[in-house]
Amino acid sequence: AGGGGRTSPPPPCPWMIVGLGNPGAHYARTRHNVGFLVLEALARKHGVPMGFDAGSNALIGKGTMHGVAVLLVQPQTYMNE
């Protein structure tokens, strides 16, 4: 409403980051699970705890990265079935 004052920028929007892969030992540490590996590294680096959510059949982590709220998601369903 005028006044010539500076307005502060809006707060950053929250992010949802989904790491794709296939669950199970057969695919662990393979190129098929690079999305899982990246998400696990992000969770470790930023101290975001991951836990299983039965309602979504996914590992879910809620936290912040550089001051922005994040939801990390690892679906526990096979991608090609």
Backbone torsions as a table, in degrees:
resi	resn	phi	psi	omega
1	ALA	NA	50.9	175.6
2	GLY	77.7	-156.5	178.5
3	GLY	85.8	-14.5	176.6
4	GLY	68.9	5.4	-179.9
5	GLY	-73.3	156.7	178.2
6	ARG	-80.0	139.5	176.1
7	THR	-100.0	146.6	178.4
8	SER	-81.7	150.3	-179.9
9	PRO	-67.2	155.6	178.0
10	PRO	-65.8	154.9	178.3
11	PRO	-65.2	152.3	179.7
12	PRO	-63.7	145.0	178.0
13	CYS	-72.2	145.7	175.7
14	PRO	-67.8	154.6	-179.5
15	TRP	-116.7	145.1	167.9
16	MET	-116.1	122.0	-180.0
17	ILE	-113.9	121.4	-177.3
18	VAL	-111.0	122.8	176.0
19	GLY	-100.4	118.2	-177.2
20	LEU	-91.9	147.2	178.5
21	GLY	-179.5	-170.3	176.8
22	ASN	-120.0	134.2	179.7
23	PRO	-71.8	160.7	174.1
24	GLY	103.6	157.5	-176.0
25	ALA	-66.2	-28.5	-177.8
26	HIS	-58.5	-35.4	-176.7
27	TYR	-100.7	-6.6	-177.3
28	ALA	-57.1	136.9	177.0
29	ARG	60.0	32.0	175.0
30	THR	-115.9	169.4	179.8
31	ARG	-62.4	-22.3	179.3
32	HIS	-67.9	-18.3	-175.7
33	ASN	-116.2	24.9	-178.6
34	VAL	-60.5	-32.7	177.5
35	GLY	-64.1	-41.2	176.3
36	PHE	-62.7	-44.4	-177.4
37	LEU	-63.0	-42.8	179.1
38	VAL	-64.6	-44.2	-179.6
39	LEU	-63.5	-41.2	177.8
40	GLU	-62.0	-40.1	178.6
41	ALA	-65.4	-42.0	177.5
42	LEU	-62.4	-43.8	-179.7
43	ALA	-61.6	-44.8	178.3
44	ARG	-62.1	-49.3	-175.8
45	LYS	-60.4	-37.5	-174.6
46	HIS	-104.3	7.5	176.2
47	GLY	64.2	36.7	179.1
48	VAL	-95.8	113.1	179.8
49	PRO	-73.0	138.6	179.5
50	MET	-108.0	142.2	177.7
51	GLY	-150.5	155.9	-177.5
52	PHE	-76.8	133.3	175.2
53	ASP	-115.3	109.1	-175.7
54	ALA	-63.9	-33.8	-178.6
55	GLY	-62.4	-32.6	-179.9
56	SER	-107.6	-2.3	-176.4
57	ASN	50.3	51.0	-177.9
58	ALA	-149.2	154.7	167.2
59	LEU	-81.5	130.4	-174.9
60	ILE	-125.9	140.5	172.9
61	GLY	-136.5	135.0	177.7
62	LYS	-118.3	132.3	-179.7
63	GLY	-171.7	-155.8	177.6
64	THR	-133.5	150.1	173.6
65	MET	-133.2	117.3	-179.6
66	HIS	52.6	40.8	176.8
67	GLY	81.4	3.6	-179.6
68	VAL	-109.2	131.7	176.7
69	ALA	-65.3	136.1	179.6
70	VAL	-132.2	150.8	170.9
71	LEU	-122.6	115.9	178.7
72	LEU	-98.4	134.5	-174.0
73	VAL	-134.1	129.2	171.7
74	GLN	-122.6	96.7	178.1
75	PRO	-58.7	138.7	-179.3
76	GLN	-104.9	39.8	175.8
77	THR	-119.8	153.6	179.4
78	TYR	-76.3	138.2	-174.1
79	MET	-71.5	-31.8	-173.3
80	ASN	-110.4	24.5	177.7
81	GLU	-117.1	NA	NA
